[in-house]
Amino acid sequence: MGFVPELGKSLPPPSIANRNSVWLAGVGWCSAMLHNAINHRPPLKSGVHRQFLLATIGWFIGYHVSKYENYTYAKLDRDMNEYVRLHPEEFPAKEKKTFAEIVEPFHPVR
Amino acid sequence: MTFSRLFSGAAFVSRVGSRSAFTSSKPDSANPNWLRVSLAFGSAAVLWGLLFKQHSTDVHEYKVVFRSCLSGMHLFVRFFLFPRLLALNSV
């Protein structure tokens, strides 16, 4: 939609089934069931069209939230990697020790 | 006991959890309002169609941009696309 700028078009889009979609669809469905319960109607069996519509709205919003989330994290990753590349002196490679050097001698007490 | 029963002797209370500010008639659950049902299902179908269309547009755009970037090994590709490539099986 209009939330992701042109730069984000190069990202792979989220699949139709994604975490945010499922969660927000569940939120919509539960809100429809809550609406039923408040009006003393059977929560699951009544107003199926309402439940379906609210779950759909949640799924739709969740897809765009996922897209925006992917774009935001990709931008942050890119900026962070650029900074690391431009300032290598701040990220020295850690010298690796073998386990033999770290482990203390073992004196069994039996 | 609801408060309304305490204050009025009449037995016209309908004992609903919420009241509408727009209608004064009791909600009739036996005869569904088919207009509203069809509107709800219709708008849900429209939303699903929009979603699938948007998804296919996004996939197409991504493939176009990726194919055009394949030739140039510049930073944009290295830092933006390649990490995402690893997660993608078929492009």
N, CA and C atoms of all chains as a GROMACS GRO file, in nm:
protein
  603
    1MET      N    1   0.084  -0.120   0.000
    1MET     CA    2   0.000   0.000   0.000
    1MET      C    3   0.088   0.124   0.000
    2GLY      N    4   0.053   0.223   0.080
    2GLY     CA    5   0.130   0.346   0.076
    2GLY      C    6   0.228   0.359   0.188
    3PHE      N    7   0.242   0.253   0.272
    3PHE     CA    8   0.326   0.267   0.390
    3PHE      C    9   0.472   0.237   0.360
    4VAL      N   10   0.496   0.149   0.262
    4VAL     CA   11   0.633   0.106   0.235
    4VAL      C   12   0.687   0.189   0.119
    5PRO      N   13   0.798   0.260   0.137
    5PRO     CA   14   0.852   0.340   0.027
    5PRO      C   15   0.908   0.252  -0.085
    6GLU      N   16   0.954   0.318  -0.192
    6GLU     CA   17   1.001   0.246  -0.310
    6GLU      C   18   1.114   0.150  -0.278
    7LEU      N   19   1.198   0.189  -0.180
    7LEU     CA   20   1.314   0.107  -0.148
    7LEU      C   21   1.272  -0.031  -0.101
    8GLY      N   22   1.156  -0.037  -0.037
    8GLY     CA   23   1.113  -0.164   0.019
    8GLY      C   24   1.058  -0.261  -0.083
    9LYS      N   25   1.046  -0.214  -0.209
    9LYS     CA   26   0.989  -0.303  -0.310
    9LYS      C   27   1.083  -0.417  -0.345
   10SER      N   28   1.212  -0.401  -0.307
   10SER     CA   29   1.306  -0.507  -0.342
   10SER      C   30   1.306  -0.618  -0.238
   11LEU      N   31   1.226  -0.604  -0.132
   11LEU     CA   32   1.220  -0.709  -0.032
   11LEU      C   33   1.121  -0.815  -0.076
   12PRO      N   34   1.147  -0.941  -0.040
   12PRO     CA   35   1.045  -1.043  -0.068
   12PRO      C   36   0.922  -1.015   0.016
   13PRO      N   37   0.805  -1.016  -0.046
   13PRO     CA   38   0.684  -0.986   0.031
   13PRO      C   39   0.651  -1.100   0.126
   14PRO      N   40   0.584  -1.071   0.236
   14PRO     CA   41   0.544  -1.181   0.325
   14PRO      C   42   0.441  -1.269   0.258
   15SER      N   43   0.436  -1.394   0.297
   15SER     CA   44   0.336  -1.483   0.238
   15SER      C   45   0.199  -1.444   0.293
   16ILE      N   46   0.095  -1.494   0.226
   16ILE     CA   47  -0.041  -1.461   0.268
   16ILE      C   48  -0.064  -1.505   0.414
   17ALA      N   49  -0.008  -1.621   0.450
   17ALA     CA   50  -0.020  -1.669   0.588
   17ALA      C   51   0.104  -1.625   0.664
   18ASN      N   52   0.090  -1.528   0.750
   18ASN     CA   53   0.203  -1.484   0.831
   18ASN      C   54   0.154  -1.459   0.972
   19ARG      N   55   0.252  -1.444   1.062
   19ARG     CA   56   0.221  -1.436   1.204
   19ARG      C   57   0.124  -1.325   1.239
   20ASN      N   58   0.152  -1.205   1.186
   20ASN     CA   59   0.068  -1.092   1.223
   20ASN      C   60  -0.074  -1.108   1.172
   21SER      N   61  -0.086  -1.167   1.051
   21SER     CA   62  -0.219  -1.189   0.996
   21SER      C   63  -0.299  -1.283   1.084
   22VAL      N   64  -0.233  -1.395   1.121
   22VAL     CA   65  -0.305  -1.494   1.201
   22VAL      C   66  -0.347  -1.434   1.334
   23TRP      N   67  -0.254  -1.360   1.395
   23TRP     CA   68  -0.285  -1.304   1.526
   23TRP      C   69  -0.399  -1.204   1.520
   24LEU      N   70  -0.391  -1.108   1.424
   24LEU     CA   71  -0.494  -1.006   1.416
   24LEU      C   72  -0.628  -1.064   1.371
   25ALA      N   73  -0.624  -1.170   1.288
   25ALA     CA   74  -0.749  -1.236   1.254
   25ALA      C   75  -0.811  -1.300   1.378
   26GLY      N   76  -0.726  -1.357   1.463
   26GLY     CA   77  -0.776  -1.412   1.588
   26GLY      C   78  -0.834  -1.305   1.678
   27VAL      N   79  -0.769  -1.187   1.678
   27VAL     CA   80  -0.820  -1.075   1.758
   27VAL      C   81  -0.957  -1.032   1.707
   28GLY      N   82  -0.970  -1.023   1.575
   28GLY     CA   83  -1.099  -0.985   1.517
   28GLY      C   84  -1.208  -1.086   1.550
   29TRP      N   85  -1.171  -1.215   1.538
   29TRP     CA   86  -1.268  -1.320   1.565
   29TRP      C   87  -1.312  -1.315   1.711
   30CYS      N   88  -1.215  -1.298   1.801
   30CYS     CA   89  -1.249  -1.294   1.944
   30CYS      C   90  -1.332  -1.170   1.976
   31SER      N   91  -1.308  -1.060   1.906
   31SER     CA   92  -1.389  -0.941   1.934
   31SER      C   93  -1.533  -0.964   1.887
   32ALA      N   94  -1.551  -1.037   1.773
   32ALA     CA   95  -1.687  -1.068   1.730
   32ALA      C   96  -1.756  -1.159   1.831
   33MET      N   97  -1.680  -1.257   1.884
   33MET     CA   98  -1.740  -1.348   1.982
   33MET      C   99  -1.772  -1.275   2.111
   34LEU      N  100  -1.686  -1.177   2.147
   34LEU     CA  101  -1.712  -1.097   2.267
   34LEU      C  102  -1.839  -1.014   2.248
   35HIS      N  103  -1.855  -0.959   2.128
   35HIS     CA  104  -1.974  -0.882   2.097
   35HIS      C  105  -2.098  -0.968   2.111
   36ASN      N  106  -2.088  -1.094   2.062
   36ASN     CA  107  -2.200  -1.187   2.079
   36ASN      C  108  -2.229  -1.214   2.226
   37ALA      N  109  -2.121  -1.234   2.302
   37ALA     CA  110  -2.139  -1.271   2.443
   37ALA      C  111  -2.201  -1.157   2.521
   38ILE      N  112  -2.160  -1.034   2.489
   38ILE     CA  113  -2.214  -0.918   2.560
   38ILE      C  114  -2.363  -0.906   2.534
   39ASN      N  115  -2.407  -0.938   2.414
   39ASN     CA  116  -2.549  -0.928   2.380
   39ASN      C  117  -2.625  -1.056   2.407
   40HIS      N  118  -2.572  -1.142   2.491
   40HIS     CA  119  -2.640  -1.264   2.534
   40HIS      C  120  -2.677  -1.352   2.415
   41ARG      N  121  -2.590  -1.356   2.316
   41ARG     CA  122  -2.611  -1.447   2.204
   41ARG      C  123  -2.511  -1.561   2.217
   42PRO      N  124  -2.538  -1.678   2.160
   42PRO     CA  125  -2.436  -1.785   2.164
   42PRO      C  126  -2.311  -1.738   2.089
   43PRO      N  127  -2.195  -1.739   2.154
   43PRO     CA  128  -2.077  -1.673   2.097
   43PRO      C  129  -2.031  -1.731   1.965
   44LEU      N  130  -2.027  -1.865   1.954
   44LEU     CA  131  -1.971  -1.924   1.834
   44LEU      C  132  -2.072  -1.936   1.722
   45LYS      N  133  -2.197  -1.965   1.758
   45LYS     CA  134  -2.292  -2.005   1.654
   45LYS      C  135  -2.360  -1.886   1.588
   46SER      N  136  -2.366  -1.772   1.657
   46SER     CA  137  -2.443  -1.660   1.602
   46SER      C  138  -2.352  -1.559   1.535
   47GLY      N  139  -2.406  -1.494   1.435
   47GLY     CA  140  -2.332  -1.387   1.370
   47GLY      C  141  -2.206  -1.434   1.301
   48VAL      N  142  -2.215  -1.543   1.224
   48VAL     CA  143  -2.096  -1.596   1.157
   48VAL      C  144  -2.043  -1.494   1.057
   49HIS      N  145  -2.135  -1.417   0.997
   49HIS     CA  146  -2.089  -1.318   0.899
   49HIS      C  147  -2.005  -1.211   0.966
   50ARG      N  148  -2.041  -1.177   1.090
   50ARG     CA  149  -1.961  -1.078   1.164
   50ARG      C  150  -1.824  -1.132   1.196
   51GLN      N  151  -1.822  -1.261   1.244
   51GLN     CA  152  -1.695  -1.321   1.280
   51GLN      C  153  -1.604  -1.327   1.158
   52PHE      N  154  -1.661  -1.369   1.045
   52PHE     CA  155  -1.581  -1.382   0.924
   52PHE      C  156  -1.528  -1.246   0.879
   53LEU      N  157  -1.614  -1.144   0.885
   53LEU     CA  158  -1.572  -1.011   0.837
   53LEU      C  159  -1.462  -0.955   0.925
   54LEU      N  160  -1.477  -0.966   1.057
   54LEU     CA  161  -1.375  -0.910   1.146
   54LEU      C  162  -1.244  -0.986   1.134
   55ALA      N  163  -1.254  -1.122   1.119
   55ALA     CA  164  -1.131  -1.198   1.101
   55ALA      C  165  -1.061  -1.159   0.971
   56THR      N  166  -1.141  -1.136   0.865
   56THR     CA  167  -1.082  -1.094   0.737
   56THR      C  168  -1.013  -0.960   0.750
   57ILE      N  169  -1.079  -0.865   0.819
   57ILE     CA  170  -1.018  -0.733   0.836
   57ILE      C  171  -0.886  -0.747   0.911
   58GLY      N  172  -0.886  -0.832   1.015
   58GLY     CA  173  -0.762  -0.854   1.091
   58GLY      C  174  -0.654  -0.914   1.004
   59TRP      N  175  -0.689  -1.012   0.922
   59TRP     CA  176  -0.592  -1.077   0.833
   59TRP      C  177  -0.532  -0.975   0.736
   60PHE      N  178  -0.619  -0.890   0.680
   60PHE     CA  179  -0.575  -0.790   0.582
   60PHE      C  180  -0.478  -0.692   0.646
   61ILE      N  181  -0.516  -0.639   0.765
   61ILE     CA  182  -0.429  -0.543   0.833
   61ILE      C  183  -0.297  -0.611   0.870
   62GLY      N  184  -0.305  -0.739   0.912
   62GLY     CA  185  -0.184  -0.810   0.952
   62GLY      C  186  -0.086  -0.827   0.838
   63TYR      N  187  -0.137  -0.847   0.717
   63TYR     CA  188  -0.047  -0.861   0.602
   63TYR      C  189   0.032  -0.733   0.582
   64HIS      N  190  -0.035  -0.618   0.589
   64HIS     CA  191   0.036  -0.492   0.566
   64HIS      C  192   0.128  -0.458   0.682
   65VAL      N  193   0.088  -0.497   0.804
   65VAL     CA  194   0.177  -0.479   0.919
   65VAL      C  195   0.304  -0.561   0.899
   66SER      N  196   0.289  -0.685   0.848
   66SER     CA  197   0.407  -0.769   0.823
   66SER      C  198   0.499  -0.706   0.721
   67LYS      N  199   0.438  -0.651   0.614
   67LYS     CA  200   0.519  -0.588   0.511
   67LYS      C  201   0.598  -0.472   0.568
   68TYR      N  202   0.533  -0.389   0.648
   68TYR     CA  203   0.600  -0.273   0.704
   68TYR      C  204   0.707  -0.316   0.803
   69GLU      N  205   0.678  -0.423   0.879
   69GLU     CA  206   0.776  -0.474   0.975
   69GLU      C  207   0.900  -0.525   0.903
   70ASN      N  208   0.882  -0.601   0.794
   70ASN     CA  209   0.997  -0.650   0.718
   70ASN      C  210   1.081  -0.534   0.667
   71TYR      N  211   1.013  -0.430   0.615
   71TYR     CA  212   1.085  -0.316   0.562
   71TYR      C  213   1.165  -0.247   0.671
   72THR      N  214   1.104  -0.224   0.788
   72THR     CA  215   1.171  -0.154   0.898
   72THR      C  216   1.295  -0.230   0.943
   73TYR      N  217   1.280  -0.364   0.962
   73TYR     CA  218   1.394  -0.441   1.010
   73TYR      C  219   1.503  -0.452   0.904
   74ALA      N  220   1.463  -0.459   0.777
   74ALA     CA  221   1.565  -0.464   0.672
   74ALA      C  222   1.644  -0.334   0.668
   75LYS      N  223   1.573  -0.222   0.684
   75LYS     CA  224   1.641  -0.092   0.684
   75LYS      C  225   1.739  -0.084   0.800
   76LEU      N  226   1.695  -0.127   0.920
   76LEU     CA  227   1.782  -0.124   1.037
   76LEU      C  228   1.906  -0.212   1.016
   77ASP      N  229   1.882  -0.334   0.959
   77ASP     CA  230   1.994  -0.424   0.934
   77ASP      C  231   2.094  -0.362   0.838
   78ARG      N  232   2.039  -0.300   0.732
   78ARG     CA  233   2.128  -0.242   0.632
   78ARG      C  234   2.212  -0.131   0.692
   79ASP      N  235   2.146  -0.043   0.771
   79ASP     CA  236   2.220   0.068   0.831
   79ASP      C  237   2.326   0.017   0.928
   80MET      N  238   2.290  -0.087   1.005
   80MET     CA  239   2.386  -0.141   1.101
   80MET      C  240   2.506  -0.202   1.029
   81ASN      N  241   2.481  -0.279   0.923
   81ASN     CA  242   2.593  -0.340   0.850
   81ASN      C  243   2.680  -0.235   0.783
   82GLU      N  244   2.614  -0.126   0.733
   82GLU     CA  245   2.692  -0.017   0.675
   82GLU      C  246   2.784   0.045   0.778
   83TYR      N  247   2.731   0.065   0.901
   83TYR     CA  248   2.813   0.125   1.005
   83TYR      C  249   2.930   0.034   1.039
   84VAL      N  250   2.903  -0.096   1.050
   84VAL     CA  251   3.010  -0.191   1.083
   84VAL      C  252   3.116  -0.190   0.973
   85ARG      N  253   3.071  -0.178   0.850
   85ARG     CA  254   3.166  -0.177   0.739
   85ARG      C  255   3.252  -0.051   0.740
   86LEU      N  256   3.190   0.064   0.780
   86LEU     CA  257   3.264   0.190   0.776
   86LEU      C  258   3.353   0.210   0.899
   87HIS      N  259   3.326   0.137   1.009
   87HIS     CA  260   3.405   0.154   1.131
   87HIS      C  261   3.459   0.019   1.175
   88PRO      N  262   3.552  -0.041   1.099
   88PRO     CA  263   3.602  -0.174   1.139
   88PRO      C  264   3.686  -0.170   1.266
   89GLU      N  265   3.741  -0.051   1.299
   89GLU     CA  266   3.827  -0.046   1.418
   89GLU      C  267   3.745  -0.067   1.546
   90GLU      N  268   3.616  -0.042   1.540
   90GLU     CA  269   3.534  -0.060   1.659
   90GLU      C  270   3.489  -0.204   1.677
   91PHE      N  271   3.515  -0.291   1.579
   91PHE     CA  272   3.468  -0.430   1.588
   91PHE      C  273   3.584  -0.524   1.562
   92PRO      N  274   3.679  -0.533   1.660
   92PRO     CA  275   3.792  -0.624   1.636
   92PRO      C  276   3.747  -0.768   1.648
   93ALA      N  277   3.818  -0.856   1.575
   93ALA     CA  278   3.784  -0.998   1.582
   93ALA      C  279   3.828  -1.053   1.716
   94LYS      N  280   3.740  -1.127   1.780
   94LYS     CA  281   3.773  -1.180   1.912
   94LYS      C  282   3.866  -1.299   1.895
   95GLU      N  283   3.977  -1.304   1.975
   95GLU     CA  284   4.068  -1.417   1.962
   95GLU      C  285   4.002  -1.540   2.022
   96LYS      N  286   4.008  -1.651   1.949
   96LYS     CA  287   3.937  -1.771   1.992
   96LYS      C  288   4.030  -1.858   2.076
   97LYS      N  289   3.980  -1.898   2.190
   97LYS     CA  290   4.057  -1.988   2.274
   97LYS      C  291   4.000  -2.127   2.261
   98THR      N  292   4.088  -2.226   2.263
   98THR     CA  293   4.037  -2.363   2.263
   98THR      C  294   3.993  -2.399   2.403
   99PHE      N  295   3.915  -2.502   2.413
   99PHE     CA  296   3.863  -2.542   2.543
   99PHE      C  297   3.977  -2.587   2.635
  100ALA      N  298   4.084  -2.641   2.573
  100ALA     CA  299   4.196  -2.690   2.653
  100ALA      C  300   4.260  -2.576   2.732
  101GLU      N  301   4.258  -2.454   2.676
  101GLU     CA  302   4.321  -2.341   2.746
  101GLU      C  303   4.233  -2.288   2.858
  102ILE      N  304   4.104  -2.303   2.843
  102ILE     CA  305   4.014  -2.244   2.943
  102ILE      C  306   3.991  -2.338   3.062
  103VAL      N  307   3.984  -2.465   3.033
  103VAL     CA  308   3.942  -2.561   3.135
  103VAL      C  309   4.048  -2.572   3.244
  104GLU      N  310   4.004  -2.571   3.370
  104GLU     CA  311   4.096  -2.584   3.483
  104GLU      C  312   4.128  -2.730   3.504
  105PRO      N  313   4.246  -2.760   3.568
  105PRO     CA  314   4.278  -2.902   3.592
  105PRO      C  315   4.178  -2.967   3.686
  106PHE      N  316   4.152  -3.094   3.662
  106PHE     CA  317   4.047  -3.165   3.734
  106PHE      C  318   4.112  -3.255   3.839
  107HIS      N  319   4.079  -3.234   3.966
  107HIS     CA  320   4.130  -3.319   4.072
  107HIS      C  321   4.013  -3.392   4.134
  108PRO      N  322   3.996  -3.519   4.099
  108PRO     CA  323   3.879  -3.590   4.151
  108PRO      C  324   3.893  -3.621   4.298
  109VAL      N  325   3.784  -3.610   4.370
  109VAL     CA  326   3.779  -3.645   4.511
  109VAL      C  327   3.682  -3.760   4.523
  110ARG      N  328   3.737  -3.882   4.538
  110ARG     CA  329   3.646  -3.995   4.539
  110ARG      C  330   3.645  -4.059   4.677
  111MET      N  331  -3.030  -0.979   4.065
  111MET     CA  332  -3.141  -0.895   4.019
  111MET      C  333  -3.088  -0.770   3.952
  112THR      N  334  -3.140  -0.736   3.839
  112THR     CA  335  -3.094  -0.612   3.774
  112THR      C  336  -3.156  -0.493   3.846
  113PHE      N  337  -3.090  -0.380   3.829
  113PHE     CA  338  -3.136  -0.259   3.897
  113PHE      C  339  -3.271  -0.214   3.847
  114SER      N  340  -3.298  -0.239   3.717
  114SER     CA  341  -3.424  -0.190   3.660
  114SER      C  342  -3.542  -0.263   3.724
  115ARG      N  343  -3.521  -0.388   3.759
  115ARG     CA  344  -3.630  -0.461   3.824
  115ARG      C  345  -3.658  -0.404   3.962
  116LEU      N  346  -3.550  -0.352   4.024
  116LEU     CA  347  -3.570  -0.297   4.157
  116LEU      C  348  -3.653  -0.170   4.152
  117PHE      N  349  -3.630  -0.088   4.045
  117PHE     CA  350  -3.690   0.044   4.043
  117PHE      C  351  -3.825   0.048   3.973
  118SER      N  352  -3.856  -0.046   3.887
  118SER     CA  353  -3.984  -0.038   3.816
  118SER      C  354  -4.063  -0.165   3.839
  119GLY      N  355  -4.191  -0.151   3.850
  119GLY     CA  356  -4.273  -0.269   3.873
  119GLY      C  357  -4.306  -0.341   3.744
  120ALA      N  358  -4.294  -0.269   3.632
  120ALA     CA  359  -4.329  -0.331   3.504
  120ALA      C  360  -4.224  -0.435   3.465
  121ALA      N  361  -4.265  -0.534   3.386
  121ALA     CA  362  -4.174  -0.643   3.347
  121ALA      C  363  -4.136  -0.630   3.200
  122PHE      N  364  -4.108  -0.506   3.156
  122PHE     CA  365  -4.076  -0.487   3.015
  122PHE      C  366  -3.925  -0.487   2.988
  123VAL      N  367  -3.846  -0.522   3.092
  123VAL     CA  368  -3.700  -0.522   3.070
  123VAL      C  369  -3.663  -0.638   2.978
  124SER      N  370  -3.569  -0.613   2.891
  124SER     CA  371  -3.529  -0.717   2.797
  124SER      C  372  -3.398  -0.784   2.836
  125ARG      N  373  -3.332  -0.736   2.940
  125ARG     CA  374  -3.212  -0.801   2.996
  125ARG      C  375  -3.105  -0.827   2.890
  126VAL      N  376  -3.066  -0.722   2.819
  126VAL     CA  377  -2.953  -0.738   2.726
  126VAL      C  378  -2.828  -0.678   2.791
  127GLY      N  379  -2.712  -0.723   2.744
  127GLY     CA  380  -2.588  -0.674   2.800
  127GLY      C  381  -2.554  -0.535   2.752
  128SER      N  382  -2.603  -0.496   2.631
  128SER     CA  383  -2.573  -0.363   2.580
  128SER      C  384  -2.696  -0.312   2.508
  129ARG      N  385  -2.703  -0.180   2.498
  129ARG     CA  386  -2.818  -0.120   2.429
  129ARG      C  387  -2.769  -0.036   2.314
  130SER      N  388  -2.846  -0.029   2.210
  130SER     CA  389  -2.808   0.053   2.095
  130SER      C  390  -2.865   0.192   2.113
  131ALA      N  391  -2.786   0.292   2.073
  131ALA     CA  392  -2.835   0.429   2.081
  131ALA      C  393  -2.917   0.464   1.958
  132PHE      N  394  -2.923   0.373   1.859
  132PHE     CA  395  -2.985   0.408   1.732
  132PHE      C  396  -3.124   0.347   1.716
  133THR      N  397  -3.144   0.227   1.769
  133THR     CA  398  -3.274   0.163   1.752
  133THR      C  399  -3.336   0.139   1.888
  134SER      N  400  -3.468   0.143   1.890
  134SER     CA  401  -3.536   0.116   2.015
  134SER      C  402  -3.605  -0.018   2.014
  135SER      N  403  -3.603  -0.088   1.900
  135SER     CA  404  -3.670  -0.217   1.893
  135SER      C  405  -3.579  -0.326   1.945
  136LYS      N  406  -3.638  -0.433   1.992
  136LYS     CA  407  -3.558  -0.543   2.044
  136LYS      C  408  -3.489  -0.615   1.929
  137PRO      N  409  -3.363  -0.654   1.945
  137PRO     CA  410  -3.296  -0.725   1.835
  137PRO      C  411  -3.362  -0.861   1.812
  138ASP      N  412  -3.398  -0.886   1.687
  138ASP     CA  413  -3.471  -1.007   1.652
  138ASP      C  414  -3.374  -1.109   1.596
  139SER      N  415  -3.348  -1.215   1.671
  139SER     CA  416  -3.246  -1.310   1.627
  139SER      C  417  -3.305  -1.422   1.542
  140ALA      N  418  -3.438  -1.432   1.534
  140ALA     CA  419  -3.499  -1.541   1.458
  140ALA      C  420  -3.490  -1.515   1.308
  141ASN      N  421  -3.514  -1.388   1.265
  141ASN     CA  422  -3.508  -1.356   1.123
  141ASN      C  423  -3.383  -1.273   1.096
  142PRO      N  424  -3.281  -1.332   1.034
  142PRO     CA  425  -3.158  -1.256   1.011
  142PRO      C  426  -3.181  -1.144   0.910
  143ASN      N  427  -3.109  -1.036   0.930
  143ASN     CA  428  -3.113  -0.922   0.840
  143ASN      C  429  -3.025  -0.956   0.721
  144TRP      N  430  -3.088  -1.010   0.613
  144TRP     CA  431  -3.010  -1.065   0.503
  144TRP      C  432  -2.927  -0.960   0.433
  145LEU      N  433  -2.976  -0.835   0.434
  145LEU     CA  434  -2.897  -0.729   0.370
  145LEU      C  435  -2.762  -0.716   0.440
  146ARG      N  436  -2.767  -0.712   0.574
  146ARG     CA  437  -2.642  -0.696   0.648
  146ARG      C  438  -2.551  -0.817   0.630
  147VAL      N  439  -2.614  -0.938   0.626
  147VAL     CA  440  -2.534  -1.060   0.609
  147VAL      C  441  -2.463  -1.056   0.475
  148SER      N  442  -2.540  -1.020   0.369
  148SER     CA  443  -2.478  -1.020   0.236
  148SER      C  444  -2.372  -0.911   0.226
  149LEU      N  445  -2.396  -0.796   0.290
  149LEU     CA  446  -2.295  -0.690   0.290
  149LEU      C  447  -2.169  -0.736   0.360
  150ALA      N  448  -2.186  -0.805   0.472
  150ALA     CA  449  -2.068  -0.850   0.547
  150ALA      C  450  -1.988  -0.950   0.465
  151PHE      N  451  -2.056  -1.051   0.409
  151PHE     CA  452  -1.983  -1.150   0.331
  151PHE      C  453  -1.924  -1.090   0.205
  152GLY      N  454  -2.000  -0.995   0.144
  152GLY     CA  455  -1.950  -0.932   0.022
  152GLY      C  456  -1.825  -0.850   0.048
  153SER      N  457  -1.827  -0.769   0.154
  153SER     CA  458  -1.708  -0.688   0.183
  153SER      C  459  -1.592  -0.777   0.224
  154ALA      N  460  -1.620  -0.889   0.294
  154ALA     CA  461  -1.510  -0.981   0.328
  154ALA      C  462  -1.449  -1.039   0.201
  155ALA      N  463  -1.536  -1.076   0.103
  155ALA     CA  464  -1.484  -1.130  -0.023
  155ALA      C  465  -1.400  -1.026  -0.096
  156VAL      N  466  -1.447  -0.898  -0.094
  156VAL     CA  467  -1.369  -0.791  -0.158
  156VAL      C  468  -1.232  -0.777  -0.093
  157LEU      N  469  -1.230  -0.784   0.041
  157LEU     CA  470  -1.102  -0.770   0.112
  157LEU      C  471  -1.007  -0.884   0.078
  158TRP      N  472  -1.060  -1.008   0.072
  158TRP     CA  473  -0.973  -1.121   0.036
  158TRP      C  474  -0.918  -1.104  -0.106
  159GLY      N  475  -1.007  -1.056  -0.198
  159GLY     CA  476  -0.959  -1.034  -0.334
  159GLY      C  477  -0.850  -0.929  -0.339
  160LEU      N  478  -0.868  -0.819  -0.263
  160LEU     CA  479  -0.768  -0.713  -0.257
  160LEU      C  480  -0.636  -0.768  -0.205
  161LEU      N  481  -0.649  -0.853  -0.102
  161LEU     CA  482  -0.528  -0.908  -0.040
  161LEU      C  483  -0.451  -0.992  -0.139
  162PHE      N  484  -0.521  -1.082  -0.209
  162PHE     CA  485  -0.451  -1.169  -0.303
  162PHE      C  486  -0.393  -1.091  -0.419
  163LYS      N  487  -0.467  -0.988  -0.462
  163LYS     CA  488  -0.414  -0.906  -0.572
  163LYS      C  489  -0.288  -0.832  -0.528
  164GLN      N  490  -0.294  -0.774  -0.408
  164GLN     CA  491  -0.178  -0.701  -0.355
  164GLN      C  492  -0.058  -0.795  -0.342
  165HIS      N  493  -0.083  -0.917  -0.295
  165HIS     CA  494   0.026  -1.012  -0.277
  165HIS      C  495   0.089  -1.049  -0.410
  166SER      N  496   0.004  -1.074  -0.511
  166SER     CA  497   0.062  -1.111  -0.641
  166SER      C  498   0.138  -0.994  -0.701
  167THR      N  499   0.089  -0.870  -0.681
  167THR     CA  500   0.162  -0.752  -0.730
  167THR      C  501   0.298  -0.743  -0.661
  168ASP      N  502   0.298  -0.763  -0.529
  168ASP     CA  503   0.424  -0.754  -0.455
  168ASP      C  504   0.523  -0.859  -0.504
  169VAL      N  505   0.476  -0.984  -0.524
  169VAL     CA  506   0.566  -1.090  -0.569
  169VAL      C  507   0.622  -1.056  -0.706
  170HIS      N  508   0.538  -1.006  -0.793
  170HIS     CA  509   0.583  -0.972  -0.929
  170HIS      C  510   0.686  -0.861  -0.924
  171GLU      N  511   0.657  -0.755  -0.843
  171GLU     CA  512   0.751  -0.643  -0.832
  171GLU      C  513   0.885  -0.690  -0.779
  172TYR      N  514   0.880  -0.779  -0.678
  172TYR     CA  515   1.005  -0.827  -0.620
  172TYR      C  516   1.086  -0.903  -0.723
  173LYS      N  517   1.019  -0.988  -0.802
  173LYS     CA  518   1.094  -1.065  -0.902
  173LYS      C  519   1.156  -0.972  -1.005
  174VAL      N  520   1.083  -0.868  -1.047
  174VAL     CA  521   1.134  -0.775  -1.147
  174VAL      C  522   1.258  -0.705  -1.095
  175VAL      N  523   1.250  -0.653  -0.972
  175VAL     CA  524   1.362  -0.578  -0.915
  175VAL      C  525   1.480  -0.670  -0.896
  176PHE      N  526   1.454  -0.793  -0.851
  176PHE     CA  527   1.565  -0.884  -0.826
  176PHE      C  528   1.636  -0.922  -0.954
  177ARG      N  529   1.558  -0.948  -1.062
  177ARG     CA  530   1.621  -0.987  -1.188
  177ARG      C  531   1.704  -0.873  -1.246
  178SER      N  532   1.656  -0.747  -1.225
  178SER     CA  533   1.730  -0.635  -1.282
  178SER      C  534   1.854  -0.604  -1.201
  179CYS      N  535   1.858  -0.645  -1.073
  179CYS     CA  536   1.973  -0.614  -0.989
  179CYS      C  537   2.080  -0.721  -0.998
  180LEU      N  538   2.045  -0.836  -1.059
  180LEU     CA  539   2.138  -0.948  -1.061
  180LEU      C  540   2.270  -0.912  -1.127
  181SER      N  541   2.267  -0.822  -1.227
  181SER     CA  542   2.388  -0.793  -1.303
  181SER      C  543   2.488  -0.714  -1.221
  182GLY      N  544   2.442  -0.612  -1.143
  182GLY     CA  545   2.535  -0.526  -1.072
  182GLY      C  546   2.563  -0.573  -0.931
  183MET      N  547   2.694  -0.591  -0.897
  183MET     CA  548   2.730  -0.633  -0.761
  183MET      C  549   2.758  -0.510  -0.678
  184HIS      N  550   2.657  -0.431  -0.649
  184HIS     CA  551   2.679  -0.314  -0.565
  184HIS      C  552   2.624  -0.339  -0.426
  185LEU      N  553   2.654  -0.245  -0.340
  185LEU     CA  554   2.623  -0.265  -0.198
  185LEU      C  555   2.477  -0.293  -0.172
  186PHE      N  556   2.391  -0.228  -0.248
  186PHE     CA  557   2.248  -0.246  -0.228
  186PHE      C  558   2.209  -0.393  -0.234
  187VAL      N  559   2.269  -0.462  -0.333
  187VAL     CA  560   2.238  -0.603  -0.348
  187VAL      C  561   2.300  -0.682  -0.235
  188ARG      N  562   2.425  -0.648  -0.204
  188ARG     CA  563   2.499  -0.728  -0.106
  188ARG      C  564   2.434  -0.722   0.031
  189PHE      N  565   2.390  -0.604   0.070
  189PHE     CA  566   2.342  -0.592   0.207
  189PHE      C  567   2.191  -0.602   0.219
  190PHE      N  568   2.120  -0.579   0.110
  190PHE     CA  569   1.975  -0.576   0.118
  190PHE      C  570   1.912  -0.704   0.068
  191LEU      N  571   1.963  -0.753  -0.046
  191LEU     CA  572   1.895  -0.864  -0.112
  191LEU      C  573   1.951  -1.000  -0.074
  192PHE      N  574   2.085  -1.010  -0.066
  192PHE     CA  575   2.144  -1.142  -0.044
  192PHE      C  576   2.100  -1.207   0.088
  193PRO      N  577   2.093  -1.131   0.198
  193PRO     CA  578   2.045  -1.198   0.319
  193PRO      C  579   1.904  -1.251   0.302
  194ARG      N  580   1.821  -1.179   0.224
  194ARG     CA  581   1.686  -1.230   0.202
  194ARG      C  582   1.685  -1.347   0.107
  195LEU      N  583   1.786  -1.352   0.017
  195LEU     CA  584   1.794  -1.462  -0.080
  195LEU      C  585   1.805  -1.596  -0.011
  196LEU      N  586   1.881  -1.596   0.098
  196LEU     CA  587   1.906  -1.723   0.166
  196LEU      C  588   1.777  -1.783   0.216
  197ALA      N  589   1.680  -1.699   0.249
  197ALA     CA  590   1.554  -1.750   0.303
  197ALA      C  591   1.460  -1.796   0.193
  198LEU      N  592   1.489  -1.756   0.069
  198LEU     CA  593   1.396  -1.783  -0.039
  198LEU      C  594   1.442  -1.906  -0.116
  199ASN      N  595   1.353  -2.000  -0.139
  199ASN     CA  596   1.393  -2.122  -0.209
  199ASN      C  597   1.388  -2.105  -0.359
  200SER      N  598   1.272  -2.054  -0.409
  200SER     CA  599   1.257  -2.044  -0.554
  200SER      C  600   1.233  -1.900  -0.592
  201VAL      N  601   1.309  -1.848  -0.680
  201VAL     CA  602   1.290  -1.709  -0.724
  201VAL      C  603   1.256  -1.708  -0.872
   0.00000   0.00000   0.00000
